[in-house]
């Protein structure tokens, strides 16, 4: 009886450690940045949690929908107390496919990226858009993504 109690207690402690680790998560705040004709801007503020993000779905804001195409991306690192400590590695995925990957993005200056470079077409939004980030630094460090979108 005493041995099974110790084994059970050890299992509960191990589970608590695993669950506590998985609760830490990046946060993503999506907003619409306006529209002109078929063009739209989608702004996403990405806040790190002192770990890499191995794949989170970015919520679509009102006005962004399946069938829209991603034309370009502007990456703006945070400044001051939310500045990333290291360069940024970013991957965009749609469903199970990698749409675009870039490593070594500046953590101190804005950078502009054409999203058709990896799959030779403008990536369509099909179901969810997933992002993968490296560990950019301390909890609370931020990167803002601005997607230029073509609405079909």
TIVO-517885 format. One record per residue (C-alpha): x, y, z; residue in three letters; residue number from 1. Coordinates in steps of 0.25 Angstrom, whole numbers, plus 2048, in hexadecimal, padded with zeros to 3 digits. Each point is the difference from the previous one (the first is absolute). Layout:
REM residues N
   xx   yy   zz  resn  resi
    X    Y    Z   ALA   NUM
...
END
This chain:
REM residues 152
   xx   yy   zz  resn  resi
  800  800  800   UNK     1
  80B  80A  804   UNK     2
  808  7FD  7F3   UNK     3
  7F4  802  7F7   UNK     4
  7FD  80E  807   UNK     5
  80E  804  7FD   UNK     6
  7FF  7FC  7F1   UNK     7
  7F3  807  7FF   UNK     8
  805  80D  807   UNK     9
  80C  7FF  7F6   UNK    10
  7F7  7FF  7F4   UNK    11
  7F7  80C  805   UNK    12
  80D  809  802   UNK    13
  805  7FC  7F2   UNK    14
  7F3  803  7FA   UNK    15
  7FF  80D  807   UNK    16
  80E  804  7FB   UNK    17
  7FC  7FC  7F1   UNK    18
  7F3  808  801   UNK    19
  806  80C  806   UNK    20
  80B  800  7F5   UNK    21
  7F5  7FF  7F5   UNK    22
  7F8  80B  806   UNK    23
  80A  80A  7FC   UNK    24
  7FC  806  7F3   UNK    25
  803  80B  7F6   UNK    26
  7F4  80A  7FE   UNK    27
  7FB  805  7F3   UNK    28
  7F7  80C  7FF   UNK    29
  7FA  802  7F2   UNK    30
  7FA  80D  7FB   UNK    31
  7FB  805  7F2   UNK    32
  809  80B  7FB   UNK    33
  7F7  805  7F6   UNK    34
  7FC  7FE  7F1   UNK    35
  801  806  7F3   UNK    36
  7F9  7FA  7F4   UNK    37
  805  7F1  800   UNK    38
  80C  803  809   UNK    39
  7FF  7FE  80F   UNK    40
  80A  801  80C   UNK    41
  800  7F6  80B   UNK    42
  808  804  80D   UNK    43
  804  7F5  80A   UNK    44
  808  804  80C   UNK    45
  808  7F3  805   UNK    46
  804  800  80E   UNK    47
  80A  7F5  804   UNK    48
  801  7F8  80D   UNK    49
  80F  7FD  801   UNK    50
  7FF  7F4  7F7   UNK    51
  7FE  7FC  7F2   UNK    52
  7F2  7FF  7FA   UNK    53
  800  7F3  7F9   UNK    54
  7F2  803  7F9   UNK    55
  7F5  809  804   UNK    56
  7F4  804  7F7   UNK    57
  7FF  80F  7FE   UNK    58
  7F1  804  802   UNK    59
  7FA  807  7F4   UNK    60
  7FB  80E  803   UNK    61
  7F3  805  7FA   UNK    62
  801  802  7F1   UNK    63
  80B  7F5  7FE   UNK    64
  7FB  7F3  7FB   UNK    65
  803  7F3  7F9   UNK    66
  803  802  7F1   UNK    67
  808  80D  802   UNK    68
  80E  800  7FC   UNK    69
  80C  805  807   UNK    70
  809  809  7F8   UNK    71
  80B  805  809   UNK    72
  804  801  80F   UNK    73
  806  80B  808   UNK    74
  807  7FC  80C   UNK    75
  801  80B  80B   UNK    76
  808  7FC  80D   UNK    77
  7FC  805  80D   UNK    78
  808  80C  806   UNK    79
  804  803  80E   UNK    80
  7FB  7F6  80B   UNK    81
  7FA  7F7  7F5   UNK    82
  80B  800  7F6   UNK    83
  804  7F2  7FC   UNK    84
  80E  7FB  805   UNK    85
  804  7F9  7F4   UNK    86
  7FD  7FF  7F1   UNK    87
  7F3  7FA  7FC   UNK    88
  7FD  7F3  7F9   UNK    89
  7F2  7FF  7FA   UNK    90
  7F8  7F5  7F9   UNK    91
  7F2  802  7FA   UNK    92
  7F8  7F3  7FE   UNK    93
  7F2  7FE  7FA   UNK    94
  7FA  7F2  804   UNK    95
  80C  7F7  7FF   UNK    96
  808  808  7F6   UNK    97
  80B  809  802   UNK    98
  7FD  80D  7F9   UNK    99
  80C  809  803   UNK   100
  80C  7FF  809   UNK   101
  80B  80A  804   UNK   102
  80B  800  80A   UNK   103
  808  80B  805   UNK   104
  7F6  80B  7FF   UNK   105
  805  80D  807   UNK   106
  7FC  801  80E   UNK   107
  803  80F  800   UNK   108
  7FB  805  7F2   UNK   109
  7F3  7FF  7F8   UNK   110
  802  7F6  7F4   UNK   111
  7F7  7FE  7F4   UNK   112
  7FD  7F2  7FA   UNK   113
  7FA  7FB  7F3   UNK   114
  7F8  7F4  804   UNK   115
  800  7F9  7F2   UNK   116
  80F  7FD  801   UNK   117
  7FF  7F2  806   UNK   118
  7F4  7FA  7F9   UNK   119
  801  809  7F3   UNK   120
  7F2  805  802   UNK   121
  7F8  809  80A   UNK   122
  7FC  7F7  80B   UNK   123
  7F1  7FE  802   UNK   124
  7F9  800  80D   UNK   125
  7FB  7F2  801   UNK   126
  7FA  7FD  80D   UNK   127
  80A  804  80B   UNK   128
  80D  808  7FF   UNK   129
  80A  7FA  80A   UNK   130
  80D  807  804   UNK   131
  80D  7FA  806   UNK   132
  80A  809  807   UNK   133
  80D  7FE  806   UNK   134
  802  805  80F   UNK   135
  802  80F  7FE   UNK   136
  804  803  80E   UNK   137
  7F9  803  80D   UNK   138
  7F1  7FE  803   UNK   139
  7F9  80C  7FB   UNK   140
  809  803  7F4   UNK   141
  7F8  804  7F4   UNK   142
  800  7FF  7F0   UNK   143
  7F5  807  7F8   UNK   144
  7FC  7F9  7F3   UNK   145
  7F9  808  7F5   UNK   146
  7FB  7F8  7F5   UNK   147
  7FC  806  7F3   UNK   148
  7F4  7F8  7FA   UNK   149
  7F9  7FF  7F3   UNK   150
  7F1  7FE  802   UNK   151
  7FA  7F6  7F5   UNK   152
END
